[in-house]
């Protein structure tokens, strides 16, 4: 099977993986391994941010409701 058929079938030829240091993808992507505690801290920060956004959405919904219902009566 030639390289074109390998590529089209979703496989890579073996010589592409022999030298990862020279591959163009290694210049753009570097793997970042993090320990479990760091990942849990980042997850907590994401959860806090989501809660802040939800609180802002609820506040905006209350303002819209007030604007549509209360100000129209006056």
Buried (B, 14 or more C-beta within 10 A) or exposed (E): EEEEEBEEEEEEBEEEEEEEEEEEEEEEEEEEEEEEEEEEEEEEEEEEEEEEEEEEEEEEEEEEEEEEEEEEEE
